[in-house]
Amino acid sequence: MIDWQTAIALIIVTGAAGTLCYRGWKTIFATSSSGCGTRCKQCPSSAPQTSKMTELIQLGNESTHAID
């Protein structure tokens, strides 16, 4: 007969193994989609990429020397 601690430990280990198998299955057989995987098209990552670039402005000392 299994005591209650062993039974709980087996349930936790079985659940963890099942979770790992499920995530591995989804990773291996995943379809190529961006975002969270729900394909709702509301995530910024699922929006079409634009070529609009933002100009970066460098702040601080304009000297190229590390120490003046």
C-alpha distances in whole Angstrom, upper triangle without the diagonal:
4,7,10,12,10,10,14,15,14,16,18,19,19,21,23,23,24,27,29,29,30,33,34,34,37,38,39,40,42,45,48,49,49,48,45,44,45,48,50,53,53,52,55,53,53,57,60,61,64,67,68,68,68,70,69,71,70,71,72,74,76,77,75,75,72,74,78
4,7,8,6,6,10,11,10,12,15,15,16,18,20,20,22,24,25,26,28,30,31,32,34,35,36,37,39,43,45,46,46,45,41,41,42,45,47,50,50,48,51,50,50,54,57,58,61,63,64,64,64,67,65,67,67,67,68,71,72,73,71,71,68,70,74
4,6,6,6,9,10,11,13,15,16,17,19,20,21,23,25,26,27,29,31,32,33,35,36,38,39,40,44,46,46,47,45,41,41,42,46,47,50,50,48,51,50,50,54,57,58,61,63,64,64,64,66,64,66,66,66,67,69,71,72,70,70,67,69,73
4,6,5,6,9,10,11,12,14,15,16,18,20,21,23,24,26,27,29,30,31,33,35,36,37,38,42,44,44,44,42,39,39,39,43,44,47,46,45,48,47,48,51,54,55,58,61,61,61,61,63,62,63,63,63,64,67,69,70,68,68,65,67,70
4,5,5,6,9,10,11,12,14,15,17,18,20,21,23,24,26,27,29,30,32,33,35,36,37,40,42,42,42,41,37,37,38,42,43,46,45,44,46,45,46,50,52,53,57,59,59,59,59,61,59,61,60,60,61,64,66,67,65,65,62,64,67
4,5,5,6,9,10,10,12,14,15,16,18,20,21,22,24,26,27,28,30,31,33,34,35,39,41,41,42,40,37,37,38,42,43,46,45,44,46,45,46,49,52,53,56,58,59,59,59,61,59,61,61,61,62,64,66,67,65,65,62,64,68
4,5,5,6,9,10,10,12,14,15,16,18,20,21,22,24,26,27,29,30,31,33,34,37,40,40,40,39,35,35,36,39,41,44,43,42,45,44,44,48,50,51,55,57,58,58,58,61,59,61,61,61,62,65,67,68,66,66,63,65,69
4,5,5,6,9,10,11,12,14,15,16,18,20,21,23,24,26,27,29,30,31,32,36,38,38,38,36,33,33,33,37,38,41,41,39,42,41,42,45,48,49,52,55,55,55,55,57,56,58,57,58,59,62,64,64,63,63,60,62,66
4,5,5,6,8,10,11,12,14,15,17,18,20,21,22,24,26,27,28,30,31,35,37,37,37,35,32,32,33,37,38,41,41,39,41,40,41,44,47,48,51,53,54,54,54,56,54,56,56,56,57,60,62,62,61,61,58,60,63
4,5,5,6,8,10,10,12,14,15,16,18,20,21,22,24,26,27,28,29,33,35,36,36,35,32,31,32,36,38,40,40,39,41,40,40,44,47,47,51,53,54,54,54,57,55,57,57,58,59,61,63,64,62,62,59,62,65
4,6,5,6,9,10,10,12,14,15,16,18,20,21,22,24,26,27,28,31,33,34,34,33,29,29,30,33,35,38,37,36,39,37,38,42,44,45,49,51,52,52,52,55,54,56,56,56,58,61,62,63,61,62,59,61,65
4,5,5,6,9,10,11,12,14,15,17,18,20,21,22,24,26,26,30,32,32,32,30,27,27,28,32,33,36,36,34,37,35,36,39,42,43,46,49,50,49,49,52,50,52,52,53,54,57,58,59,58,58,55,58,61
4,5,5,6,8,10,11,12,14,15,16,18,20,21,22,24,25,29,31,31,32,30,27,27,29,32,34,36,36,35,37,35,36,40,42,43,46,48,49,49,49,52,50,52,52,53,54,57,58,59,57,58,55,57,61
4,5,5,6,9,10,10,12,14,15,16,18,20,21,22,24,27,30,30,31,30,27,26,27,31,33,35,35,34,37,35,35,39,41,42,46,48,49,49,50,52,51,54,53,54,56,59,60,61,59,59,57,59,63
4,5,5,6,9,10,10,12,14,15,16,18,20,21,22,25,27,28,28,27,23,23,24,28,29,32,32,31,33,32,32,36,38,39,43,45,47,46,47,50,48,51,51,52,53,56,57,59,57,58,55,57,61
4,5,5,6,9,10,11,12,14,15,16,18,20,21,24,26,26,27,25,22,22,24,27,29,31,31,30,32,30,31,34,37,38,41,43,45,44,45,47,46,48,48,49,51,53,54,55,54,54,51,54,57
4,5,5,6,9,10,10,12,14,15,16,18,19,23,25,26,27,26,23,22,24,27,30,32,32,31,33,31,31,35,37,38,42,44,45,45,46,48,47,49,49,51,52,55,56,57,55,55,53,55,59
4,5,5,6,9,10,10,12,14,15,16,18,21,24,24,25,24,21,20,22,25,27,30,30,29,32,30,30,33,36,37,40,43,44,44,45,48,47,50,50,51,53,56,57,58,56,57,54,57,60
4,5,5,6,8,10,11,12,14,15,16,19,21,22,22,21,18,17,19,22,24,27,27,26,28,26,27,30,33,34,37,40,41,41,42,44,43,46,46,47,49,52,53,54,52,53,51,54,57
4,5,5,6,8,10,10,12,14,15,19,20,21,22,21,19,18,20,23,26,28,28,26,28,26,27,30,32,33,37,39,40,40,41,43,42,45,45,46,48,51,52,53,51,51,49,52,55
4,6,5,6,9,10,10,12,14,17,20,21,22,22,19,18,20,23,26,28,29,27,30,27,27,31,33,34,37,39,41,41,43,45,44,47,47,49,51,53,54,55,53,54,52,55,58
4,5,5,6,9,10,11,11,15,18,18,20,19,16,15,17,20,22,24,26,24,27,24,24,28,30,31,35,37,39,39,41,44,43,46,46,48,50,53,53,55,53,54,52,55,58
4,5,5,6,9,10,10,14,15,16,17,17,14,13,15,18,21,23,24,22,24,22,22,26,27,28,32,34,36,36,37,40,39,42,43,44,46,49,49,51,49,50,48,51,54
4,5,5,6,8,10,13,15,17,18,18,16,15,18,20,23,25,26,24,26,23,23,27,28,29,33,35,37,37,38,41,40,43,43,45,47,50,50,51,49,50,48,51,54
4,5,5,6,8,12,14,16,18,19,17,14,17,19,22,24,25,24,26,23,23,27,28,29,33,35,37,38,39,42,42,45,45,47,50,52,52,54,51,53,51,54,57
4,6,5,5,9,11,12,14,15,13,11,13,15,18,20,22,20,23,20,19,23,25,26,30,32,34,35,36,39,39,42,43,45,47,50,50,51,49,51,49,52,55
4,6,5,9,10,12,13,14,13,11,14,16,19,20,22,20,22,19,19,22,24,24,28,30,32,32,34,37,36,40,40,42,45,47,47,48,46,48,46,49,52
4,6,9,11,13,16,17,16,14,17,18,22,23,25,23,25,21,21,25,25,26,30,32,34,34,36,39,39,42,43,45,47,49,49,50,48,50,48,51,54
4,7,9,12,15,17,16,13,15,16,20,21,23,22,24,21,20,23,24,25,29,31,34,35,37,40,40,43,44,46,49,51,51,52,50,52,50,54,57
4,6,8,11,13,12,9,12,13,16,17,20,18,20,17,16,20,21,22,26,28,30,31,33,36,36,40,41,43,46,48,48,50,48,49,48,51,54
4,6,9,12,12,9,11,11,14,15,18,17,19,16,14,17,18,20,23,26,28,29,32,35,35,39,40,43,45,48,48,49,47,50,48,52,55
4,7,10,11,9,12,10,14,14,17,15,16,13,12,15,15,16,20,22,25,26,28,31,32,35,37,39,42,45,44,46,44,46,45,49,51
4,7,8,6,9,7,11,10,13,12,13,10,8,11,12,14,18,20,23,24,26,29,30,33,35,37,41,43,43,45,43,45,44,48,50
4,7,7,9,8,10,9,11,9,10,6,5,9,11,12,15,18,20,21,23,26,27,30,32,34,37,40,40,42,40,42,41,45,47
4,6,8,7,9,8,9,6,8,5,6,9,12,13,17,19,21,21,23,26,26,30,31,33,36,39,39,41,40,42,41,44,47
4,6,7,9,10,10,8,10,9,9,12,15,17,20,23,24,25,26,29,29,32,34,35,38,41,42,44,42,44,43,46,49
4,6,8,10,11,10,13,11,10,13,16,18,21,24,26,27,28,32,32,35,37,38,41,44,44,47,45,47,46,49,52
4,6,8,10,10,13,12,11,14,16,19,22,26,27,28,30,33,34,37,38,40,43,46,47,49,48,50,48,51,54
4,6,8,9,12,11,8,11,13,16,19,23,24,26,28,31,32,35,37,39,43,46,46,48,47,49,48,51,54
4,6,8,11,11,9,11,14,17,19,23,24,26,27,31,32,35,37,39,42,45,46,48,47,50,49,52,54
4,6,8,9,6,7,10,13,16,19,20,22,24,28,29,32,34,36,40,43,43,45,44,47,46,49,51
4,7,9,7,8,11,14,16,20,20,22,23,26,27,30,33,34,38,41,41,44,43,46,45,48,50
4,5,5,7,11,12,15,18,18,20,21,24,25,28,30,31,35,38,38,41,40,42,41,44,46
4,5,5,9,10,12,15,15,16,17,20,21,24,26,28,32,35,35,37,37,39,38,41,43
4,6,8,9,12,14,15,16,17,21,21,25,27,29,32,35,35,37,36,39,38,41,43
4,6,9,12,15,16,18,20,23,24,28,30,32,35,38,38,41,39,42,41,44,47
4,6,9,13,13,16,17,21,23,26,28,31,34,37,37,39,39,41,41,44,46
4,6,10,12,14,17,20,22,26,28,31,34,37,36,39,38,41,41,44,46
4,7,9,11,14,17,19,23,25,28,31,34,33,35,34,37,37,41,42
4,5,8,11,15,17,21,24,26,30,32,31,34,33,36,36,40,41
4,6,10,13,15,19,22,25,28,30,29,31,30,34,34,38,39
4,7,10,13,16,19,22,26,28,27,30,29,32,33,36,37
4,6,9,13,16,19,22,24,23,26,25,29,29,32,33
4,6,9,13,15,19,22,20,24,23,27,27,30,31
4,7,10,13,16,18,17,20,20,24,24,27,28
4,7,10,13,15,14,17,17,21,21,24,25
4,6,10,12,12,15,16,19,19,22,22
4,7,9,9,12,12,15,15,18,19
4,7,8,11,13,15,15,17,17
4,6,9,11,13,12,14,14
4,5,8,9,10,11,10
4,6,9,11,12,11
4,5,8,9,8
4,7,9,9
4,6,6
4,7
4
